Amino acid sequence: MTQRPAKREIEFDLLSVAPLGEEAVAKDYKQAILAVAHAVELLLKERLQREHPALIWRNVETRRYWYVDHLHYGQASHLEVFDARGLHVGESNLEGTVDASKLDREKTIDL
């Protein structure tokens, strides 16, 4: 009998990111808003992969996965790049040059 894979849960604790209260400053609110935006981005990317797996491309030669980061437009447009294990390796411009300095260890994809 084949077992179903465990259901993946996404956790994001906003309260641990920025202490908001009477002594909160603008920087704290900005951090909280960025944390919420990041959480929403992760949830939407997970949903995108489940609904439209064809929107994530695999380079057969390098065994890297690519998808368009739709949150950025114009000069900021770029692709997110992941290795064969689904770990983020950086961002790529639209010409395909990978910038490894933009590595984000919190970004992953399920393969």
C-alpha positions in Angstrom: 0.0 0.0 0.0 1.4 3.4 -1.0 1.4 6.0 1.8 0.5 9.6 1.0 3.1 12.2 1.7 2.7 14.2 4.9 0.7 17.4 4.4 3.1 20.3 4.3 2.2 23.1 6.7 3.4 26.6 6.3 4.0 28.5 9.5 4.8 32.2 9.8 4.9 33.8 13.2 4.3 37.5 12.7 4.5 38.3 16.4 8.1 37.2 16.6 9.1 39.5 13.7 8.4 43.0 15.0 7.3 44.0 18.5 4.4 46.3 18.0 2.9 48.2 20.9 2.9 51.6 22.5 6.7 52.1 21.9 6.6 51.0 18.3 8.3 53.2 15.8 7.9 53.5 12.0 10.7 51.0 11.5 8.8 48.3 13.5 5.6 48.8 11.4 7.6 48.7 8.2 9.2 45.4 9.3 5.8 43.9 10.2 4.4 45.0 6.8 7.4 43.4 5.0 6.9 40.2 7.0 3.2 40.0 6.0 4.1 40.7 2.4 6.8 38.0 2.5 4.3 35.5 4.0 1.7 36.3 1.3 4.4 35.9 -1.4 5.3 32.4 0.0 1.7 31.3 0.1 1.0 32.5 -3.4 4.1 30.8 -4.8 3.1 27.6 -3.1 -0.4 27.9 -4.6 1.0 28.7 -8.0 3.2 25.6 -8.0 0.3 23.4 -7.0 -2.1 24.8 -9.5 0.2 25.6 -12.4 3.4 23.5 -12.2 4.2 24.3 -15.9 5.0 27.9 -14.8 8.2 26.5 -13.2 10.8 25.6 -15.7 13.6 23.1 -15.4 17.0 23.5 -17.1 18.0 19.9 -18.0 21.7 20.7 -18.3 22.1 22.6 -15.0 19.3 20.8 -13.2 18.1 24.2 -12.0 14.5 25.4 -11.7 13.4 28.9 -12.7 10.2 30.9 -12.3 9.3 34.5 -13.0 8.9 36.6 -9.8 5.7 38.4 -10.6 6.1 40.9 -7.8 8.7 43.0 -9.7 8.2 44.9 -12.9 10.3 46.9 -15.3 14.0 47.2 -14.4 13.4 45.1 -11.3 12.0 42.1 -13.3 13.9 38.9 -12.5 13.6 35.1 -12.3 14.0 33.1 -9.1 16.5 30.2 -9.5 16.6 26.9 -7.4 18.9 23.9 -7.5 17.9 20.3 -8.0 17.0 20.0 -4.3 14.6 23.0 -4.4 16.9 25.3 -2.5 17.2 28.9 -3.7 20.5 29.8 -5.4 19.8 33.4 -6.4 18.0 35.6 -8.8 18.6 35.8 -12.6 18.1 38.8 -14.9 16.0 38.2 -18.0 19.1 37.3 -20.0 19.8 34.3 -17.7 22.7 35.6 -15.6 22.4 34.3 -12.1 23.2 36.6 -9.2 24.2 34.3 -6.3 24.6 37.3 -3.9 20.7 37.4 -3.8 20.5 34.0 -2.3 17.6 33.7 0.2 17.9 30.5 2.4 14.2 30.9 3.3 13.0 30.4 -0.3 12.4 26.8 -1.4 10.2 24.9 -3.8 8.8 21.4 -3.5 9.9 19.1 -6.3 
